[in-house]
Amino acid sequence: MFKKFLPETESIIFYCLGDDYPKPHCHNYWEFLIMLKGKITHTMNGVTEYLSKNDIVLLKPNDVHCFSGNTPHSHLHILINEKVFETEIKSCDYDIIICTNPTTKSQKYYLDKEQLDNIETIIHSLQTLSSCKQTELKLSKILFRTVLNYYLYHILIKESSHKKYPASFTNIYNLILKKENISKSIEDIRILCGYSQSQFYRLFIKYTSLPPVRFFQNIKLNHAAHLLKTTDFKIIDISTESGYCSISHFNTKFKELYGITPCQYRQNKLKY
């Protein structure tokens, strides 16, 4: 087995590959592997499974993996410097989730069609619009953050639907998901549930690994993205319905999660 290294001068690199890599190897960096077409057999830390279009896998530094396919296939690889990756997840309260997600079980999740479309749109921009190293780096960071948030979405939101929460947390979760509560603050939800601030915080950390504000923010922004995609409401009205009084704050938070502004998100939906 051999180890691949990301040069210290590089923070984020991406490339699309259509070849096999059957020799087991590990890295000194984090890597997202996203299937764009076809199917491969992927082995990571002794766990073998099929990956097909829309599947996403996250590899940690020193994870051992290899892959091969019998039919035409293509996949996106995003390589992230270890310090850059860990700084990013710590800055947004995600380090607990990523660092405690065991590598001895499958790390595969399935991206929604719209999520893969957004990723391919950013790749297209990187391949056609980048005119200088600085622009390329900026777009690469947008790509990384977008993919990271999609991956975490599937860990937190999709997997949570399969968990059996105690009544204490199920009631909170159901209140948050109600349409009429999307525009409220997390403090309003806490008061409705009758918990102290410390009790409320501990429940979210225990069952989602995220602070209440961060968890509810993701719910609000997913709701906003749905409205941008399925309605012709004005963006300022979507912002208000999603609980944001300031359009600039809404734009900032939306871009942090999706990698592009609400306006760009809607335009991409009209294009593709």
C-alpha positions, -999 to 999 in steps of 0.1 A, spaced: 0 0 0 12 35 -7 2 70 5 -7 99 -17 1 135 -7 -15 168 -14 12 195 -18 14 219 11 9 248 -13 -25 235 -24 -56 239 -2 -83 224 -25 -80 204 -57 -107 188 -78 -107 166 -109 -130 143 -128 -118 108 -134 -131 79 -155 -103 54 -147 -100 26 -122 -77 28 -92 -75 -8 -80 -44 -5 -59 -52 2 -21 -39 35 -10 -44 63 16 -39 100 17 -27 128 39 -59 148 30 -97 146 31 -114 136 0 -150 136 -14 -157 111 -41 -190 118 -60 -203 95 -87 -213 113 -119 -220 84 -141 -219 45 -142 -211 22 -113 -179 11 -95 -169 -13 -68 -154 7 -39 -135 -7 -10 -127 15 20 -111 2 53 -122 -33 44 -158 -24 36 -168 -31 -1 -199 -17 -17 -212 -5 -51 -212 32 -59 -235 45 -87 -246 79 -100 -254 104 -72 -236 85 -45 -212 105 -23 -184 92 0 -161 111 24 -126 97 31 -106 109 60 -68 111 61 -53 76 63 -85 58 52 -74 30 29 -95 26 -3 -95 15 -40 -121 13 -67 -128 -2 -102 -156 -7 -126 -166 -30 -154 -185 -4 -174 -179 32 -183 -179 54 -152 -169 89 -141 -166 105 -107 -156 138 -91 -128 139 -66 -124 169 -43 -91 169 -23 -90 191 8 -59 200 28 -64 186 63 -60 220 81 -84 237 57 -110 210 61 -109 209 99 -109 247 102 -141 248 80 -160 222 100 -150 237 134 -161 271 123 -197 259 116 -201 234 145 -197 203 123 -165 189 138 -184 166 162 -205 150 135 -176 144 110 -150 133 136 -173 109 154 -188 93 122 -172 59 123 -150 48 94 -157 11 99 -192 13 84 -204 26 50 -199 63 45 -221 64 14 -250 88 10 -272 95 -20 -274 131 -34 -307 144 -46 -309 152 -83 -310 190 -76 -279 187 -54 -259 169 -81 -271 194 -107 -258 223 -85 -225 206 -81 -221 200 -118 -231 237 -124 -202 248 -101 -178 224 -119 -189 239 -152 -181 274 -139 -147 262 -127 -139 248 -161 -151 277 -181 -151 309 -160 -119 307 -140 -94 332 -155 -69 333 -127 -56 313 -98 -74 335 -73 -108 330 -91 -102 293 -94 -94 290 -56 -126 310 -47 -148 288 -69 -131 256 -55 -139 267 -20 -175 273 -30 -176 238 -45 -161 223 -13 -185 241 10 -215 232 -12 -206 195 -12 -198 195 25 -232 210 34 -250 185 12 -231 156 28 -240 169 63 -276 174 52 -279 137 45 -262 128 78 -284 151 99 -317 153 81 -321 121 61 -307 98 88 -326 115 116 -358 103 100 -348 67 108 -339 74 144 -363 68 172 -361 100 193 -376 101 228 -408 121 231 -389 150 246 -371 156 213 -397 143 189 -421 171 200 -394 198 193 -385 183 160 -422 181 148 -428 217 159 -397 229 139 -409 211 107 -444 228 108 -447 253 80 -463 279 103 -432 278 125 -405 283 99 -406 321 102 -403 319 140 -370 321 159 -355 291 177 -362 310 209 -399 310 201 -397 272 196 -379 268 229 -406 288 247 -434 268 230 -417 236 243 -413 249 278 -375 241 282 -348 262 298 -320 274 275 -296 249 289 -320 219 286 -329 229 250 -292 232 240 -283 198 256 -311 180 238 -300 193 204 -263 185 210 -273 150 222 -296 141 193 -282 161 163 -247 171 174 -256 207 164 -266 237 184 -304 245 181 -297 277 161 -276 259 135 -301 231 131 -331 254 127 -311 275 103 -306 246 80 -343 238 81 -352 274 72 -327 275 43 -339 242 29 -374 256 30 -362 287 12 -344 267 -15 -376 247 -21 -396 280 -26 -369 294 -50 -372 262 -71 -409 257 -71 -425 292 -70 -420 327 -85 -422 345 -52 -400 375 -48 -367 366 -30 -374 392 -3 -408 375 4 -391 341 6 -365 356 30 -393 369 52 -413 336 51 -381 317 60 -377 339 91 -351 364 79 -359 401 85 -327 412 67 -323 402 30 -285 407 32 -283 383 62 -305 358 43 -282 360 12 -251 355 34 -265 324 52 -280 309 20 -246 312 2 -228 296 32 -250 265 29 -255 263 -9 -224 279 -22 -243 304 -44 -268 333 -37 -305 328 -38 -307 347 -71 -280 325 -86 -298 294 -72 -331 303 -89 -313 312 -122 -296 278 -122 -329 261 -118 -343 280 -148 -312 271 -169 -308 234 -161 
